[in-house]
């Protein structure tokens, strides 16, 4: 059982992340302003004292607290700290991301009292306050003597709170009326004041507006949090911490891509090379900007280089590289920039279409970008970065690498940095890569089929095509059509085994057995439309598996039924794929039951 304190964008993301699991949770907000759907949780309301929180946690068997409240909710943070300490419950702080500020006219304030002093000493006479209605009281020593406008939410209780403090209603402006820029143009203040509210609080919009208008911006620093909190700044880090603290909450656990592993190892190696420190844990950013952490297995420092190794954690995804040792050697170099090299176990690109030149190490563009960003932030000179993966050449035989022309080892891949268990996203990424390789190698027809069995039958139909022309879609027929369309495939041919065809013909674009089963009523109605015999309809009624159909239908019924079944499949696919599309219907023994060309 988990207790979440939210009411923020981070709170909403926490709920989405928790709803990916099977466990129950409580989502707590002080008021009922935020409307939110909790699939596996309960939304509760009202402020809690320390004793309230302790009692609630005990009576509901709370084992983890997630603090996703506003960074300036100091009283709540303090209460969470005290209650969790009393109960011995861990706390994950879902923190906002705080961008760096380069604007020279930014004045940092320790608190609101400090802000008043600094604004007075700077001679600010006209102020636009973007700190919210709760801060009207805190800034009263300033606005009681100087012209001040407050931007607040358009709510009766907010207006009432402002007027109770004696603030003039005519100097209230509202979020839904205009942007910060338009308010600055209208009010023409000497300065803005804002809280260090992070990316989700629109912090940079306020800084950039002040910079555009050449005025000062006073920033009240966010309060410090307890150093006992486990801090994350995104959904992936949040889920991984929950998986670590409460392993049973998620049936399946997430992992890291080989690209993330290489990035962590590369950064650890450069830190060692520059400072001599051998870190045990390293932080790094994934492509969406979230900061994650990874343990470092070993580090060795040489005269001009350092090597760091990490162990690949794929979570519960059946990744062939799971538990493999990934090592990165970082060396000082005479050339400018960063050069990536493939060491032991890393494949070489032999075909175009992967976004890398032929002959290059199979270290994909996103991992290169991730490593480049981390390394260039620490060092601006030339570097050679050599990535290796233990037993990579052997493991590569169990991947799709031979199909896309990567030989001699595995690829360092990953677009998100995170591996989700049995990752559908990773499968689609691989499918897109194969599609691009086929096109780059001049395949005029691309053949998509469900797996090895149907591929064997399709290769017999098209013996002159190269291996790159044949791509597996698994169950993701609809997404395969979409990817083929986006990649610009001119002629797509889909091979359909009968079991998938009877699902697709009804409009099911994902044919996984967990999502859809054979609909006998649909097949009977189809038989009626085709004017099939009574025996055909009776055979369908007694059907156990779709693959039995060819042996149960008469030749006359089969000649009517199977072409119409395939026509329906073609119709649904052609709504997504706009190029030339052909389809083949295949029986379990490889017999061609129907095709869309003569």
CORLINFEN-V99269 format. One record per residue. N is the residue number from 1. RES is the residue in one letter. NEAR is the number of other ideal C-beta (glycine too) atoms within 10 Angstrom. Layout:
# CORLINFEN-V99269
n	res	near
N	RES	NEAR
N	RES	NEAR
This chain:
# CORLINFEN-V99269
n	res	near
1	X	15
2	X	24
3	X	26
4	X	28
5	X	27
6	X	24
7	X	23
8	X	21
9	X	17
10	X	28
11	X	23
12	X	17
13	X	17
14	X	28
15	X	22
16	X	15
17	X	21
18	X	24
19	X	15
20	X	17
21	X	20
22	X	10
23	X	18
24	X	15
25	X	24
26	X	19
27	X	25
28	X	25
29	X	20
30	X	16
31	X	10
32	X	10
33	X	11
34	X	16
35	X	6
36	X	14
37	X	10
38	X	17
39	X	10
40	X	14
41	X	21
42	X	11
43	X	17
44	X	15
45	X	13
46	X	10
47	X	13
48	X	20
49	X	11
50	X	14
51	X	11
52	X	13
53	X	25
54	X	19
55	X	13
56	X	16
57	X	22
58	X	12
59	X	8
60	X	16
61	X	8
62	X	20
63	X	17
64	X	22
65	X	24
66	X	30
67	X	28
68	X	26
69	X	24
70	X	24
71	X	22
72	X	20
73	X	18
74	X	15
75	X	12
76	X	19
77	X	22
78	X	14
79	X	21
80	X	26
81	X	20
82	X	14
83	X	24
84	X	23
85	X	12
86	X	14
87	X	15
88	X	7
89	X	20
90	X	17
91	X	23
92	X	23
93	X	24
94	X	28
95	X	20
96	X	20
97	X	15
98	X	16
99	X	12
100	X	5
101	X	16
102	X	8
103	X	13
104	X	7
105	X	13
106	X	15
107	X	17
108	X	14
109	X	19
110	X	12
111	X	12
112	X	20
113	X	13
114	X	15
115	X	25
116	X	21
117	X	14
118	X	18
119	X	23
120	X	14
121	X	9
122	X	13
123	X	8
124	X	22
125	X	14
126	X	14
127	X	24
128	X	28
129	X	25
130	X	27
131	X	23
132	X	19
133	X	21
134	X	13
135	X	19
136	X	23
137	X	15
138	X	16
139	X	24
140	X	16
141	X	14
142	X	19
143	X	20
144	X	11
145	X	11
146	X	16
147	X	14
148	X	24
149	X	20
150	X	24
151	X	22
152	X	22
153	X	13
154	X	12
155	X	12
156	X	7
157	X	11
158	X	18
159	X	17
160	X	10
161	X	16
162	X	19
163	X	13
164	X	10
165	X	14
166	X	11
167	X	23
168	X	12
169	X	8
170	X	7
171	X	15
172	X	18
173	X	19
174	X	15
175	X	14
176	X	6
177	X	11
178	X	14
179	X	12
180	X	22
181	X	14
182	X	12
183	X	20
184	X	19
185	X	13
186	X	13
187	X	17
188	X	11
189	X	22
190	X	16
191	X	21
192	X	26
193	X	30
194	X	25
195	X	23
196	X	18
197	X	22
198	X	21
199	X	15
200	X	15
201	X	22
202	X	15
203	X	21
204	X	17
205	X	15
206	X	23
207	X	21
208	X	15
209	X	22
210	X	26
211	X	17
212	X	12
213	X	15
214	X	7
215	X	19
216	X	20
217	X	23
218	X	25
219	X	23
220	X	23
221	X	15
222	X	18
223	X	16
224	X	8
225	X	18
226	X	16
227	X	7
228	X	11
229	X	19
230	X	17
231	X	16
232	X	25
233	X	21
234	X	21
235	X	18
236	X	22
237	X	23
238	X	24
239	X	23
240	X	21
241	X	20
242	X	25
243	X	19
244	X	12
245	X	16
246	X	16
247	X	9
248	X	9
249	X	22
250	X	21
251	X	11
252	X	14
253	X	20
254	X	20
255	X	23
256	X	29
257	X	29
258	X	26
259	X	28
260	X	30
261	X	31
262	X	31
263	X	33
264	X	29
265	X	31
266	X	32
267	X	27
268	X	31
269	X	29
270	X	26
271	X	22
272	X	22
273	X	24
274	X	13
275	X	11
276	X	9
277	X	12
278	X	15
279	X	16
280	X	10
281	X	10
282	X	22
283	X	13
284	X	24
285	X	20
286	X	23
287	X	17
288	X	11
289	X	11
290	X	19
291	X	16
292	X	21
293	X	13
294	X	21
295	X	13
296	X	21
297	X	15
298	X	14
299	X	20
300	X	14
301	X	16
302	X	11
303	X	7
304	X	11
305	X	19
306	X	24
307	X	22
308	X	28
309	X	20
310	X	25
311	X	17
312	X	23
313	X	19
314	X	22
315	X	21
316	X	17
317	X	18
318	X	9
319	X	23
320	X	16
321	X	27
322	X	17
323	X	10
324	X	20
325	X	19
326	X	29
327	X	24
328	X	28
329	X	22
330	X	29
331	X	20
332	X	16
333	X	16
334	X	7
335	X	10
336	X	10
337	X	11
338	X	19
339	X	14
340	X	22
341	X	15
342	X	23
343	X	17
344	X	15
345	X	23
346	X	27
347	X	25
348	X	16
349	X	25
350	X	15
351	X	17
352	X	16
353	X	21
354	X	23
355	X	14
356	X	19
357	X	8
358	X	13
359	X	8
360	X	15
361	X	24
362	X	26
363	X	25
364	X	23
365	X	13
366	X	22
367	X	26
368	X	22
369	X	13
370	X	26
371	X	28
372	X	17
373	X	14
374	X	20
375	X	20
376	X	14
377	X	11
378	X	14
379	X	15
380	X	10
381	X	12
382	X	14
383	X	26
384	X	17
385	X	25
386	X	22
387	X	30
388	X	21
389	X	27
390	X	17
391	X	15
392	X	29
393	X	15
394	X	12
395	X	19
396	X	24
397	X	10
398	X	10
399	X	20
400	X	17
401	X	21
402	X	13
403	X	18
404	X	27
405	X	21
406	X	26
407	X	14
408	X	17
409	X	26
410	X	27
411	X	29
412	X	31
413	X	24
414	X	24
415	X	17
416	X	19
417	X	23
418	X	26
419	X	26
420	X	19
421	X	16
422	X	13
423	X	21
424	X	14
425	X	12
426	X	19
427	X	17
428	X	17
429	X	19
430	X	19
431	X	22
432	X	18
433	X	21
434	X	24
435	X	25
436	X	19
437	X	23
438	X	28
439	X	20
440	X	17
441	X	16
442	X	10
443	X	22
444	X	11
445	X	16
446	X	24
447	X	23
448	X	30
449	X	25
450	X	24
451	X	14
452	X	8
453	X	14
454	X	23
455	X	18
456	X	13
457	X	19
458	X	22
459	X	17
460	X	10
461	X	15
462	X	14
463	X	6
464	X	7
465	X	18
466	X	11
467	X	14
468	X	21
469	X	23
470	X	23
471	X	27
472	X	19
473	X	25
474	X	19
475	X	23
476	X	21
477	X	25
478	X	20
479	X	19
480	X	27
481	X	25
482	X	15
483	X	23
484	X	29
485	X	15
486	X	11
487	X	17
488	X	10
489	X	26
490	X	12
491	X	14
492	X	24
493	X	24
494	X	30
495	X	29
496	X	29
497	X	22
498	X	21
499	X	17
500	X	27
501	X	28
502	X	29
503	X	25
504	X	27
505	X	23
506	X	19
507	X	14
508	X	20
509	X	19
510	X	16
511	X	22
512	X	13
513	X	10
514	X	7
515	X	10
516	X	18
517	X	11
518	X	17
519	X	15
520	X	15
521	X	10
522	X	17
523	X	23
524	X	18
525	X	14
526	X	22
527	X	25
528	X	11
529	X	11
530	X	16
531	X	10
532	X	23
533	X	14
534	X	8
535	X	13
536	X	25
537	X	17
538	X	13
539	X	21
540	X	25
541	X	12
542	X	9
543	X	17
544	X	7
545	X	10
546	X	21
547	X	15
548	X	15
549	X	25
550	X	16
551	X	10
552	X	15
553	X	22
554	X	14
555	X	6
556	X	11
557	X	20
558	X	18
559	X	14
560	X	19
561	X	25
562	X	22
563	X	16
564	X	16
565	X	26
566	X	22
567	X	14
568	X	18
569	X	25
570	X	18
571	X	13
572	X	17
573	X	22
574	X	15
575	X	11
576	X	17
577	X	20
578	X	11
579	X	14
580	X	12
581	X	19
582	X	15
583	X	22
584	X	24
585	X	26
586	X	24
587	X	17
588	X	17
589	X	9
590	X	14
591	X	11
592	X	14
593	X	21
594	X	20
595	X	17
596	X	16
597	X	7
598	X	3
